[in-house]
Amino acid sequence: MEYAFAEFELDGVQNQLLILEIMETGPQRGKLFLAFSDETSGRETYGAGRYLDVKKVPAAKTVELDFNLAYNPYCAYNDKYSCPFPPKKIY
């Protein structure tokens, strides 16, 4: 489910990424992540994009995004998993 947008500037360009909240039951419920793709997708990294976990800090207006911690979704390793793709408007 859509939770918030992370807005940042990189190389003089304003960017916006959608942060999602996991709504399913179980230990992942309520955790935040973002799905993104970039110029490396399909060449150096998984073609459908990568994920980045986002730490939820109540009442905070900022979050830290460390793209060095990005990882491939489970569907990159096993086609029995279904994974959300990065929203096209965010590419």
Secondary structure, DSSP 4 states (H G I P E B T S, - for coil): -EEEEEEEEETTEEEEEEEEE--SSSTTTT-EEEEE--TTBTTTB-TT-EEEEE---TT-S-----GGG-B--GGGT-TTS--PPPPGGG-
